[in-house]
Amino acid sequence: MRPDLGNNHVPEHSHDYVEIIYMYRGSKTNLVNGETVELNEGEMLFLSQNCRHENMPSGDEDISINFIAALNNIAFLLSFF
């Protein structure tokens, strides 16, 4: 987990893990597989493994929290249910 406090632009990329973005305050724009996705306060965005995405700059007051989970850890956690 890490807070994204920023007005930084992150160019298109992908991960070999699942990423969950929770918009704690404000809003931000993401490009997901070439489509614009607006994330507003209180909303979550789930990005699957190898999903192409880009983070557009956000305002100084906007705060999102990124949760990162490797798939082998998810399988382990789901084994308890």
N, C-alpha and C positions, 0 to 999 in steps of 0.2 A: 504494500500500500504506500502511495506517496501523493502528497498534494501537488496539484498543478496550479501555481499561483500566477499563471502568467499570460502575458501578452506575447508569448513566443509562438512562432510558426514552426511546426514540425513537418517537413516534407513527407510525401507519400512513402509508406513503408509497410511492412508486415512483421508478424512475430510467429514463433513456433509455440506460443502459449496463448491462452485466453486472456483477454483484457476486458475489464468492466470499469466503466467511467461513471461516477456518480457526480451529478452537478449539485454541489453543496450551496452555492450562491451565484446568482446571475445566470448567464447563458454563454454558450459557445457554439461555434459552427465546426462541424467535422465533415470531411468528404469520405464516404465509405463506398468502396467499389465504384467510384465515379459519381455517386449521388450525394447531394447535399443533405445533411442531417442536422437539424437544429436541436440542441440539447438545452433544456430550460431547468431552472431551479427545481430540485426534487425529483428529477428524472434520471434514469440510468440508461446507459448504452452498452450492450454486450457485443464484443467483437470476437468472432471465432478465430481459431488458429488459421494463419495464413491469409486473413482478410486484409486487403489493401486499404489503407486509410491514411488520412492527412489531417492534422490539427491546425485549424486556422487561428490567427491571433485573437485573443480575448481581451477584455478590459481589465484595468488594474484592480477592480473590485470583484471580479469573477473568480470563483474558486471551484475547481473540480478535484475529485479524489480518484486516483487510478488504483484499481485492484488487479493484480497480476497473478495468474494461477497456471502452473504447468499441468498439462493433461494427466500425467501420471499421478499427480497429487490429487486431482479431482476424482479419479477412479478410486484411489485409496479412501477418500472421504465418503464417496457414495457407497462403498462396501459396507458401511455401518447402517444403511437404511434398507 
